[in-house]
Amino acid sequence: MSVACKCSGELNSRMDALLERYRGQPSALIQVLHQAQGIYGYLPRKVLQRVAGALNVPLSQVYGVVSFYSFFTIHPKGKHQISVCKGTACYVRGAGQLLDRIKEELGLKPGETTEDGQFSLEVVRCLGACGLGPVITVDEDVHARVKPERLSGILAAYRQ
């Protein structure tokens, strides 16, 4: 999905203040990226270029950090974040079937966002609810013992 960067107005002002606070401090790279992602919701190329320039680090180093840590994303996330646990307990109880159903219903593979910007999908290794598997979260809401046939109803509640 190609979405234009929301890099204007108030967001740019907040980013300017952030960069001014850390100007010339390459050791603050991760902290600045974390806060920049908090401002924009993701890290568009223009933001990465500004961070590199302000902190005096090569753009390749900035991209290296962003691509190494799974927390960072260069793609916009959907309004609702779906996480499917594929830890051992959830996997053997049908997490793969849930992923197949999400692909059917939303046209999503892990790491993607729907065209309308409503949902993003990620796979996680453990949500810490192994006895309740398979488990998914939508935003901060935990859904336990999810069967593929229940998935439509769960997602419908977030479409409103």
Secondary structure, 3 states (H helix, E strand, C coil): CCCCCCCCHHHHHHHHHHHHHHCCCHHHHHHHHHHHHHHHCCCCHHHHHHHHHHHCCCHHHHHHHHHHCCCCCCCCCCCEEEEEECCHHHHHCCHHHHHHHHHHHHCCCCCCECCCCCEEEEEECCCCCHHHCCCEEECCEEECCCCHHHHHHHHHHHHC
